[in-house]
Amino acid sequence: MPTIDISRYQAKKPAPKPKESPQQENRFFQLMNRDISFGGRELSDKKKEYLYLELSSLLQAGINLKSSFELILADQKSEQDKKLFTGIQQAVLGGTTFSQALHKSGRFSMYEVYSLQIGEETGKQIEVLQDLAGFYQNKIKQRRKIVSALTYPGIVLSSSLGAVFFMLKFIVPMFGEVFKRFGGHLPWITQKIIGISEALENNFFKFFVVIAAVTITLFTQRHTLWFRKWSARLLLKIPVVGNLVQKIYLARFCNSMRLLISARLPLLRAIALIREMIGFYPIEDSLRKVEAEIMNGKSLHQSMQQFGIYPSKMIQLLKVGEETGQLDYFFAKVSEQYIEEVEYKTTALSSMMEPLIIIFLGLIVGVILISMYLPLFQMSNSFQ
């Protein structure tokens, strides 16, 4: 696979701040490569898709970069976006390359900056822009399909749990008061349901505080190493869901590798960039070790095959890609395959969840109703 000396590209990067430690640089990469998140500075995937798609189309039509940005600016409604794109345009007009202008803005990942930098140096800027637009299109499409498939089951589950909570909080206590007035021995199941209702009534505030505390802890700790290790390990062990999460991140990994290798970025540099932006600990940790082993002379597929996160079929395809010098092509094929699998499994999971949720919660509601009516039947029989 042909490589490019990355040192001449790095020479054009803005000079780093003095006395910047490796830890500070690592935190910078984590910030720059973070996906959509609350309070994150990085531009949203949707806006990136729009920028790269419009810019590639305008440049391909023969319009220069200055005029292209003027057309893009005219279509902006958000003042914040206008300010961002105006700053990029002014930087480009001042002699800065487009990739450097994106880097200075602080709103784009190093993954994009390096891809565009290589595209500028090799005369393939339009192709790189199109690839980046396609990358974010696929990412957004995948997210939308997952959300769409899980929305209805989520609504059904939330509504049903709300109905169960209402019954336990308000309906069961009413029946409980009636049963206490009449006295007598209550059926076992009725006693248990009333006990659950009383526990909910007596400990509702404590329960709410515990849930709030757990939620806040998970939210504040979500970027820590221990939480990322624990949550990834837990997700991968959940039946069906674990395999789905694995395929989602593998598709993203393969698509990112395809884009960077197509842009003729050296393999080690591509792995280092993806390790910083992938956002999934098992892949991130494995890539750190893969990078070290490649530097010691091993091939990519040999370095990856020791990690269970990568399926054997994927390893075999990458082995063929290395042997034939078409690694980007095989990464693209693997990515397409995993994206199709994710779409199919998400739809199947949604279809399977809907009846299961309805049946499960129907049983719960049925048990509550039966437990409340059993004492009434006993009382009616005693009057006969």
C-alpha positions in Angstrom: 0.0 0.0 0.0 1.5 3.4 -1.0 2.3 5.7 1.9 2.9 9.4 2.3 5.4 11.0 4.6 3.2 12.5 7.2 5.9 14.8 8.6 5.5 17.3 5.7 1.8 17.6 6.4 2.3 18.0 10.2 4.6 20.8 9.5 1.7 22.9 8.2 -0.3 22.4 11.3 -0.7 25.3 13.7 2.1 25.4 16.2 1.2 23.7 19.5 1.2 25.6 22.7 4.5 25.4 24.6 5.0 22.8 27.4 2.0 20.8 26.3 2.1 17.4 28.0 1.0 14.1 26.5 -1.9 14.0 28.9 -3.1 17.4 27.7 -2.7 16.4 24.0 -4.7 13.2 24.7 -7.5 15.3 26.4 -7.4 17.6 23.3 -7.9 14.6 21.0 -10.8 13.3 23.1 -12.5 16.6 23.0 -12.0 17.2 19.3 -13.2 13.7 18.3 -16.2 13.5 20.6 -19.5 12.6 19.0 -22.7 14.6 19.5 -23.0 15.2 23.2 -24.6 17.7 25.6 -22.3 20.7 25.9 -19.8 19.4 23.3 -18.1 22.0 21.1 -17.9 19.8 18.0 -20.3 20.6 15.1 -23.2 18.2 14.8 -23.1 15.3 12.3 -26.1 16.8 10.4 -24.3 20.1 9.9 -21.1 18.4 8.9 -22.9 16.3 6.3 -24.5 19.5 4.9 -21.2 21.4 4.7 -19.3 18.6 3.0 -22.1 17.7 0.6 -22.7 21.3 -0.5 -19.1 22.1 -0.7 -18.2 19.1 -2.8 -21.1 19.7 -5.2 -20.2 23.4 -5.7 -16.5 22.7 -6.2 -17.3 19.9 -8.6 -19.5 22.3 -10.6 -16.4 24.6 -11.0 -17.2 27.2 -8.4 -14.2 28.4 -6.4 -14.0 28.0 -2.6 -14.7 31.7 -1.9 -17.9 31.7 -3.9 -18.9 28.3 -2.6 -18.7 29.6 1.0 -20.7 32.7 0.1 -23.5 30.4 -1.2 -23.3 28.2 1.9 -23.4 31.3 4.2 -26.5 32.6 2.4 -28.3 29.5 3.4 -27.5 29.7 7.1 -30.2 30.7 9.6 -28.3 30.2 12.8 -26.1 33.2 13.8 -23.7 30.8 15.5 -23.3 28.8 12.2 -22.9 32.0 10.2 -20.2 33.1 12.6 -18.4 29.7 12.3 -18.5 29.5 8.5 -17.6 33.2 8.1 -14.5 32.6 10.3 -13.5 29.6 8.2 -14.0 31.6 5.0 -11.9 34.5 6.2 -9.2 32.2 7.3 -9.1 30.6 3.8 -9.1 34.0 2.1 -6.2 35.0 4.4 -4.1 32.2 2.9 -4.9 29.4 5.3 -5.7 26.0 3.8 -9.3 24.7 4.2 -8.1 21.9 6.5 -6.1 24.3 8.7 -9.1 26.6 8.9 -11.3 23.8 10.2 -8.7 22.9 12.7 -8.4 26.5 14.0 -12.2 26.7 14.4 -12.0 23.9 17.1 -15.4 22.4 15.8 -14.1 19.6 13.7 -12.2 16.4 14.6 -8.6 15.6 13.7 -10.1 12.7 11.7 -11.6 15.2 9.2 -8.7 17.6 9.3 -6.1 15.0 8.3 -8.4 13.6 5.6 -8.9 17.0 4.0 -5.2 17.9 4.5 -4.2 14.8 2.5 -6.9 15.5 -0.1 -5.5 19.0 -0.6 -1.9 17.7 -1.0 -2.9 15.0 -3.5 -5.4 17.1 -5.5 -8.3 14.9 -4.3 -10.1 17.5 -2.2 -13.5 16.9 -3.9 -13.3 13.2 -3.5 -12.4 13.5 0.2 -15.3 15.9 0.7 -17.6 13.5 -0.9 -16.3 10.6 1.2 -16.8 12.7 4.4 -20.3 13.6 3.3 -21.1 9.9 2.7 -19.6 8.9 6.0 -21.8 11.3 8.0 -24.9 10.4 5.8 -24.4 6.8 6.7 -23.9 7.6 10.4 -27.0 9.7 10.6 -29.1 7.2 8.6 -28.0 4.4 10.8 -28.8 6.4 14.0 -32.2 7.3 12.6 -33.1 3.7 11.7 -32.2 2.5 15.2 -34.1 5.3 16.9 -37.1 4.8 14.6 -37.1 1.0 15.3 -36.9 1.4 19.0 -39.3 4.4 19.4 -42.6 2.5 19.4 -41.5 -0.2 21.8 -40.1 2.5 24.1 -43.4 4.4 24.0 -45.4 1.2 24.8 -43.0 0.2 27.6 -43.1 3.7 29.2 -46.9 3.9 28.9 -47.4 0.5 30.4 -45.0 1.1 33.3 -46.8 4.3 33.9 -50.1 2.4 34.1 -48.6 -0.1 36.5 -47.2 2.6 38.7 -50.6 4.4 38.7 -52.3 1.2 39.8 -49.8 0.5 42.5 -49.8 4.1 43.8 -53.5 4.9 43.7 -55.8 1.9 42.8 -54.3 -0.8 45.1 -54.3 1.4 48.2 -58.0 2.0 47.7 -58.7 -1.7 47.6 -56.4 -2.2 50.6 -58.4 0.2 52.7 -61.6 -1.6 51.8 -60.1 -5.0 52.7 -58.8 -3.7 56.1 -62.4 -2.6 57.0 -63.8 -6.0 56.3 -61.0 -7.8 58.0 -60.4 -11.5 57.4 -57.6 -13.4 55.8 -56.4 -12.1 52.4 -55.0 -14.4 49.6 -51.3 -14.7 49.5 -51.0 -12.9 46.1 -53.2 -10.0 47.4 -51.0 -9.6 50.4 -47.9 -9.4 48.3 -49.4 -6.8 45.9 -50.6 -4.6 48.8 -47.1 -5.0 50.4 -45.4 -3.8 47.2 -47.9 -0.9 47.0 -47.2 0.1 50.6 -43.5 -0.1 50.1 -43.8 2.2 47.1 -45.9 4.6 49.1 -43.5 4.7 52.1 -40.3 4.8 50.1 -41.3 6.7 47.0 -39.1 9.8 47.9 -36.1 7.5 48.8 -36.6 5.6 45.5 -36.7 8.8 43.5 -33.6 10.1 45.2 -31.7 6.9 44.5 -32.7 6.9 40.9 -31.7 10.6 40.5 -28.4 9.9 42.2 -27.6 6.9 40.0 -28.5 8.9 36.9 -26.4 11.8 37.8 -23.5 9.5 38.7 -23.7 7.7 35.4 -23.9 11.0 33.5 -20.9 12.6 35.2 -18.8 9.4 35.1 -19.6 8.4 31.5 -16.2 9.5 30.1 -14.1 7.9 32.9 -12.1 4.8 32.1 -13.8 2.5 34.7 -17.2 3.4 33.5 -16.4 3.0 29.8 -14.8 -0.4 30.5 -17.8 -1.6 32.7 -20.5 -0.3 30.4 -18.9 -1.8 27.2 -18.4 -5.1 28.9 -22.1 -5.1 30.1 -23.5 -4.1 26.7 -21.6 -6.9 24.9 -22.9 -9.5 27.3 -26.6 -8.6 26.7 -28.1 -11.2 24.3 -28.9 -9.7 20.8 -28.2 -6.2 22.0 -24.5 -7.0 22.5 -24.0 -8.2 19.0 -25.9 -5.2 17.6 -23.7 -2.7 19.5 -20.6 -4.6 18.3 -21.7 -4.4 14.7 -22.5 -0.7 14.9 -19.0 0.2 16.1 -17.3 -2.2 13.8 -19.2 -0.6 10.8 -18.1 2.8 12.0 -14.5 1.6 12.4 -14.4 0.0 9.0 -15.9 3.0 7.3 -13.4 5.3 9.0 -10.5 3.1 8.0 -11.8 3.1 4.4 -11.9 6.8 4.3 -8.5 7.5 5.7 -6.8 4.7 3.7 -8.5 6.0 0.5 -7.0 9.4 1.3 -3.6 7.7 1.4 -3.0 8.4 5.1 -0.4 6.0 6.5 -1.9 3.0 8.2 -0.4 3.7 11.6 -1.6 7.3 11.6 -5.1 6.2 10.5 -5.3 3.7 13.4 -4.1 6.4 15.8 -6.8 8.8 14.7 -9.6 6.3 14.8 -8.5 5.1 18.2 -9.1 8.7 19.4 -12.5 9.1 17.8 -14.2 5.7 17.9 -15.7 6.1 21.4 -16.0 2.4 22.2 -13.5 1.1 24.8 -12.9 -2.5 23.5 -12.0 -1.3 20.0 -10.1 1.7 21.3 -8.0 -0.5 23.7 -7.4 -3.1 21.0 -6.2 -0.5 18.5 -3.6 0.8 21.0 -2.1 -2.7 21.1 -2.6 -3.3 17.3 -0.6 -0.1 16.6 2.3 -1.2 18.8 2.4 -4.7 17.1 2.4 -3.2 13.6 5.3 -1.0 14.6 7.1 -4.3 15.6 6.6 -5.8 12.2 3.3 -7.6 12.3 0.6 -7.2 9.7 -2.8 -5.6 10.4 -4.8 -8.8 10.3 -2.3 -10.7 12.5 -2.4 -7.9 15.1 -6.3 -7.8 15.1 -7.0 -11.5 15.2 -6.1 -11.9 18.9 -9.0 -9.7 20.0 -12.5 -11.2 20.3 -14.2 -7.9 19.3 -13.2 -8.6 15.6 -15.0 -11.5 14.0 -12.9 -14.1 12.2 -14.6 -13.4 8.8 -13.6 -9.8 9.0 -10.0 -10.7 9.8 -9.9 -13.0 6.8 -11.2 -10.3 4.5 -8.7 -7.8 5.7 -5.9 -10.4 5.2 -7.0 -10.7 1.5 -7.1 -6.9 1.4 -3.5 -6.6 2.6 -2.2 -9.3 0.3 -3.9 -7.7 -2.8 -3.2 -4.1 -1.8 -6.9 -3.3 -1.7 -7.4 -2.7 2.0 -9.7 0.3 1.5 -12.0 -1.8 -0.8 -12.3 -4.6 1.8 -12.9 -2.2 4.6 -15.7 -0.7 2.5 -17.3 -4.1 1.9 -17.1 -5.1 5.6 -18.7 -1.8 6.6 -21.5 -2.2 4.1 -22.2 -5.7 5.3 -22.3 -4.7 9.0 -24.6 -1.7 8.3 -27.0 -4.0 6.5 -26.9 -6.4 9.4 -27.5 -3.7 11.9 -30.5 -2.4 10.0 -32.0 -5.9 9.7 -31.4 -6.8 13.3 -32.7 -3.5 14.6 -36.0 -4.0 12.7 -36.2 -7.6 13.8 -35.5 -6.6 17.5 -38.2 -3.9 17.3 -40.7 -6.4 15.8 -39.9 -8.9 18.5 -40.0 -6.4 21.4 -43.4 -5.1 20.7 -45.5 -8.2 21.4 -43.2 -9.3 24.2 -43.6 -6.0 26.0 -47.3 -6.1 25.6 -47.6 -9.7 26.8 -45.2 -9.2 29.8 -46.9 -6.0 31.0 -50.3 -7.4 30.3 -49.5 -10.3 32.7 -48.4 -7.8 35.3 -51.6 -5.8 35.0 -53.6 -9.0 35.0 -51.9 -10.3 38.2 -52.7 -7.0 39.9 -56.3 -7.0 38.9 -56.8 -10.7 39.9 -55.1 -10.1 43.3 -57.6 -7.2 43.9 -60.7 -9.1 42.9 -59.9 -12.4 44.7 -60.9 -11.1 48.1 -64.1 -9.7 46.6 -65.0 -13.1 45.3 -64.3 -14.6 48.7 -66.5 -12.1 50.4 -69.3 -12.6 47.9 -69.2 -16.4 48.5 -69.3 -15.9 52.3 -72.6 -14.0 51.9 -74.3 -16.9 50.0 
